[in-house]
């Protein structure tokens, strides 16, 4: 990772990217729709459903893992004013969306993101197809988000392509950044897809199948001269155990990729991060970023955090700068593929019809028998 001539632009690992964001401004505006990639037990969806009712806004819930579609439909039916469309993505067909080159990178797809990127991309396509101007991507572990805050974020889309509401409590960070937060006071939280309002007429990107897929989604709009992403009021996120060894291993490729790409935008453009030389320098910075927190974690008694950092260290050394550069070249090709695909999306006007074009059928509870059924 050493021995390469330094680049003309500074290369470093940033503990905060807030300087890339504007402060959200604008009045209230209606929101066209909400998209929830659901994977937790059904009861976790109640806050999102109640928010939908408060906003009188349609909500699309894409279910897999522990989110049982029929149970979600029953929960939605019990909340007055909710306009919910529930889809079972437990076993989606391969042809739902275009095939993308980045999905073939084993080191990216092996991470713990599961089907999150698929769900969010379906939300982008379905929203565009049914004529939505704006959409709120909302994870099922987000709390403390009310209609007033969402309307202000939607109003801010008059000026920005996306407005994020960062989860600062519990912090939405990677394993490495959670560990550093224990011993250093400079670790920040960036906006993410967990609570993100998006202008569907302005965004040109997609969510790749990799950890930190939301950072890559936002990256084209964070470049100098574009800077079309804003930060709004913070939200809460359900607490989880960030220091599992398997999490550190699964996250590292996506984390180094996103930190390096977004970090390059502090002083340059995406093109500056396309070279192997950039990644050779950044990998060295990443290694120091990880290692300088290991001993302080051990000394403070945070053994799990220190062990997670050591796992990330080992995984980083297994990866290569060439892999990161190759991934970004594939990502650039995928952006072109995605934009051509969006240009041919058929405008249907109705969400059920838009989902039908994707081979997806909403589900609802059969209240007469308790059995689940699909719309005709």
Order of alpha helices (4+ residues) and beta strands (2+ residues): beta-beta-alpha-beta-alpha-beta-alpha-alpha-beta-beta-alpha-beta-beta-alpha-beta-alpha-beta-beta-alpha-alpha-alpha-alpha-alpha-beta-beta
